[in-house]
Amino acid sequence: MLSIVELNRCLKDNALLIGIVRDLLQGVSWAAKSSGYIFYLTDKYANLLYIAGDTRVSREYEELINFGVGVNWGEAAVGTTAVSLALDENSPIFWISEEKYCVVLKDKACASVPIQAKDGSVVGILGTATDTDGLLKSACPVFDFLLMAAAAVQNYYQRFEVENVYYRIEKSLSLVLGEIPEGVLITDQGGMIVEVNKSFGALLGLDISEAIGKPVDSVFPQVSLPLSRDLTNGVQLFKSSYGENKHLNTEGLVSRKLGFKDASGLKEYSIHILQKKPEKMKNVSGSRPFQAKIFIDDIIGESREIKQTKSQALIMAKAPYEVLIEGKTGTGKEMFAQAIHNSSDRAEAPFVSINCGAIPDELMESELFGYEGGAFTGARSHGNPGKLELAEGGTLFLDEIGEMPSNLQVKLLRVVQEKQYMRLGGLRPVSTNVRIICATNRDMESMVEAGAFREDLFWRLNVLALHVPSLYERKTDIPILIDYFLKQHSAEQGLPYTLSDEARNLMMTYSWPGNVRELQNALKCAVVYAEDGLILPCHLPQHIVNDRNIHHEEDSNMPLQNAEKQVINQALSSCGGNLSQAARMLGISRVTLYKKIKQYCLVR
């Protein structure tokens, strides 16, 4: 039997389980008091915690075998019983055998059902006992009740167990967040604030006392924090490096971001960590001239294609190998290169880019590898570092790698294979620690087959291949990109820009051979001419408007519209631009004529 101290500790440790059983059995106490049965609860060590039921049977058991709270009912104490068997086998036991170690129990019958925690471990036993005569009269109904009661107890216990864990975690989290100097903001996938600490509000000078449960945009209007996307359960997908975060419109502050899903895998959350810029980061542009500014969330799009590409890029960022990014002109290959760098463990190191097609062949070697003093006529006396040296410890991005001269391909192969290179005019090799990311808009395999690019170098650079989809492959992103760029222009110009339906239709059906870059430039052109903020077809570049084969090959109304436009234009010319006369000539109202002029972008 347990001592008083041990019993009090045992009752305290199992208070939740005891409370659930007590409440359940009190609900049927009117029937249990004269049933001939007693009901009991033990802990996982077979110590009796609670007894209820027929008081006559309870007293009888107490007198015969000292059956009471604090008594151990395990096999070592009283021999084999339903309790010991249920604990050993972790399954319900109906025990009526006369083969019992304890003599006084030979004419008694009992049943026990284990109660399991969320992880499947046994936390207690709910059982019933009676004499064999009582068993014969009502065994099945009582045993059925015991099974249902144990199931109910287990269900309630597991639910409270989970809620208690979450409560403790939430309480601990709040206590920890309240003591750290960094600002922490947790948002769900809808942008609602789940948790925020006082430091976050203090850094921004805002009141956060009623922030939880509200949209982040309404509580922190000057902070634009993108939501997490493409998350995997429990895995950190991205982490911005220290630096000027373009999503944070507050000077002197930097932020980092983590994305995760909850245990169910259904809910997505973002954790934004905000702090003052460390002293060593003052004048970042001066101390870090080669810095990647693009993060994975800066790449706009919600299509399946772009999401998959972003997800692959984040996976590649964690590996130390070379990456070859393939995609058409204007798809954003360098953006992905910068995002990979900023998501890697080299994020604090330089990101240096060089366009292999923009530098003359005779200058390419010194640009890439650097040169020693006096290496050639006109060279600096102290020499000059190359892009490889400037990228030390970080990432070297070789754009348009297919344009690299063949004589330099051999030297680049040595860099990839041996991590060494020679400066122009140098006498000894220089070791290097850089990650090389290349990009091309050409068919590299065809170039290899044609002998225009070294096969051994191609396979060295093509360890991880990333295809950036064209805008034609991700058409569902076109309206998202349009709205994104228009929002940018609106903020820059202080004028809200919108697209007319006709202009939007033109942009949605155009093939965009220049991809995102062409779309962005088209909108730049449009906002220049749209002085009132409404972008009409006539404000778009002419080649988009005139692209009839793509836009209108299935539009049966276009011949009629073209004819209408021509007739209106002729009427205006005949009337010298007088709207009233032209309207009478056409047989339409002046208002209708004005609408048509605006629709077809006609000049009066």
Protein Blocks (a to p, Z undefined) as FASTA:
>chain_A
ZZfklmmmmmmmmmmmmmmmmmmmmmmmmmmmmnopacddddfkopafbdcdjfklmmmm
mmmnopaehiacbfklnopafklmmmmnopacddfbfbdfblmlmmgccdddddddfkop
afbdcdddddfklmmmmmmmmmmmmmmmmmmmmmmmmmmmmmmmmmmmmmmmmmmmmmpm
bdcddddfkopafbdcfklmmmnopafklmgopafklmmmmbccdddehiaehiafbdcd
edddfkbccehiacdddddddfkomaccdddddddddfklgokllmmmbccfbdfklpgc
jbfklmmmmmmmmmmmmpcbdcdddddehilpmmmmmmmmmmmmklmpccddddfklpcf
klmmmmmnopaehkbghiafkbpadfklmmgoiacddehkllpcfklmmmmmmmmmnopa
cdehiabdcddddddddddfbdfklmmmnopacfklmmmmmmpacddddfklmmmlmmmm
mmmmmmmmmmmnopacdddfklmmmmmmpgolnlmmlmmmmmmmmmmmmmnopacfklpc
fklmmmmmlmmmmmmklmmmmmmmmmmmmmmmmnnopaklmmmmnopafklmmmmmmmno
paZZ
